[in-house]
Amino acid sequence: MQLTESHRHYWQKNLNITAVLMAVWFVVTFVVSYFARDLNFTFFGWPFSFWMASQGSLIIYVVIIWFYARYMNQLDQEHGVAEVEED
């Protein structure tokens, strides 16, 4: 099967957004945790390191999933490969 220019463009955008979101995931998961003791300030009444470990990272993971789903739905519609909803 030959890929058209539209397929290549779609795949490239998919890879780019995946790479960006994986970089955000890496920073939230590993970099913030690594420097947690150095992040010594209060955030919503709690130490920032505690807040990120207990709530912040989970919220960011949900935002990453939401953003990816929204972005890919728009990209699917743009390239004509969106799923058709059945009644």
Secondary structure, DSSP 8 states (H G I E B T S, - for coil): ----HHHHHHHHHHHHHHHHHHHHHHIIIIIHHHTTTT--SEETTEEHHHHIIIIIHHHHHHHHHHHHHHHHHHHHHHTT-------
